[in-house]
């Protein structure tokens, strides 16, 4: 059984880019709150950046986007990760497109490794001018 990873960084951003030669990640436009003139709204491009440590083994990664009542609004899965040593940290990015935000409120991206919950990252949606 793989070790449960420690989440070092879990960020929401406009974009994440992995450089081809160095495999380094660039995280662009970090945020935790969005504003819209009306709801429901769609966020055209949103990305997650995650850095883990104390991991070793193979992991199936899933991220669930939920509202404050734990209703699932989006699921990002099919992500596989292999970590050969607990001595290294590993990072990865997930991109979304046209993520629907039904109404103002608090939302969460919940991160699972091998179907085991690890961490969540909040997102606040606010109506502009309120």
C-alpha distance (Angstrom), angle and dihedral (degrees) to the residues before:
residue distance angle dihedral
X1 . . .
X2 3.83 . .
X3 3.79 120.4 .
X4 3.80 116.4 -99.6
X5 3.81 105.6 -107.2
X6 3.77 123.9 -123.5
X7 3.81 111.3 -127.3
X8 3.81 108.2 -132.1
X9 3.82 98.1 171.1
X10 3.81 132.7 13.0
X11 3.81 113.7 172.9
X12 3.80 138.1 168.1
X13 3.80 113.9 -142.7
X14 3.78 143.9 160.8
X15 3.79 91.3 -108.3
X16 3.80 144.9 -9.3
X17 3.77 122.3 -153.2
X18 3.78 128.5 -170.9
X19 3.80 114.5 -150.9
X20 3.78 111.8 -126.8
X21 3.81 101.2 -136.4
X22 3.81 102.5 33.7
X23 3.84 99.1 29.6
X24 3.83 87.4 -136.6
X25 3.80 117.1 150.1
X26 3.80 125.4 -129.3
X27 3.79 116.3 -159.2
X28 3.80 113.4 -158.2
X29 3.80 126.7 -165.0
X30 3.83 105.0 0.8
X31 3.81 113.6 -156.8
X32 3.79 143.1 157.4
X33 3.80 101.1 -166.4
X34 3.78 133.9 51.9
X35 3.80 129.5 -163.4
X36 3.79 127.3 -151.5
X37 3.79 134.8 177.6
X38 3.81 90.4 -137.4
X39 3.77 142.0 7.7
X40 2.93 142.5 -94.2
X41 3.79 90.2 46.3
X42 3.77 135.2 170.4
X43 3.78 122.8 -133.3
X44 3.79 102.1 -146.7
X45 3.83 98.5 -157.6
X46 3.77 126.1 16.6
X47 3.78 128.9 154.5
X48 3.78 139.8 -169.5
X49 3.78 125.9 -142.8
X50 3.80 117.7 -161.2
X51 3.81 129.3 -178.0
X52 3.81 120.1 -172.8
X53 3.79 137.2 -175.5
X54 3.82 137.0 -178.4
X55 3.80 89.0 46.5
X56 3.77 128.6 134.9
X57 3.78 129.0 166.3
X58 3.78 136.9 26.7
X59 3.79 122.0 -38.9
X60 3.78 136.1 -168.3
X61 3.78 105.4 -151.4
X62 3.79 125.5 -153.9
X63 3.79 129.9 175.5
X64 3.80 120.9 -163.6
X65 3.79 122.0 -161.7
X66 3.81 108.4 -150.6
X67 3.78 139.9 171.6
X68 3.81 124.5 -126.9
X69 3.84 89.8 -83.4
X70 3.84 91.5 55.2
X71 3.83 92.2 -109.0
X72 3.81 107.5 155.7
X73 3.80 111.1 -122.7
X74 3.79 97.6 168.2
X75 3.79 139.0 7.5
X76 3.79 124.6 -160.2
X77 3.79 111.5 -167.6
X78 3.77 143.6 143.0
X79 3.79 91.2 78.5
X80 3.80 112.8 139.8
X81 3.78 124.8 -167.0
X82 3.79 131.6 -177.5
X83 3.80 120.1 -165.1
X84 3.81 115.7 -171.3
X85 3.80 99.8 -169.5
X86 3.80 138.9 25.4
X87 3.80 86.9 -141.1
X88 3.82 94.0 74.9
X89 3.78 131.5 64.4
X90 3.78 118.8 -135.4
X91 3.78 129.3 -156.4
X92 3.77 133.9 -169.0
X93 3.78 141.1 170.6
X94 3.79 134.6 -136.4
X95 3.80 122.6 -159.8
X96 3.79 125.3 -155.5
X97 3.79 131.2 -167.6
X98 3.80 129.7 -154.7
X99 3.80 95.0 -4.8
X100 3.80 107.9 -172.2
X101 3.80 118.7 -130.9
X102 3.84 106.0 -168.4
X103 3.82 100.3 -165.4
X104 3.80 143.2 -16.6
X105 3.79 112.8 -67.8
X106 3.78 146.5 83.5
X107 3.80 121.0 -46.4
X108 3.80 133.5 177.7
X109 3.76 139.1 -148.0
X110 3.82 104.1 -147.6
X111 3.79 118.1 -160.3
X112 3.83 122.3 -147.9
X113 3.80 129.7 -173.8
X114 3.83 113.7 -163.2
X115 3.83 89.4 -14.9
X116 3.82 91.7 -55.0
X117 3.82 117.0 121.3
X118 3.81 112.8 -120.9
X119 3.81 111.5 165.7
X120 3.78 144.5 -23.9
X121 3.78 133.1 -141.8
X122 3.82 119.0 -152.9
X123 3.81 126.6 -133.1
X124 3.81 120.9 -167.7
X125 3.83 118.7 -153.9
X126 3.80 116.1 -159.4
X127 3.77 132.2 -177.5
X128 3.80 109.0 -120.5
X129 3.78 112.6 -106.5
X130 3.83 94.1 19.9
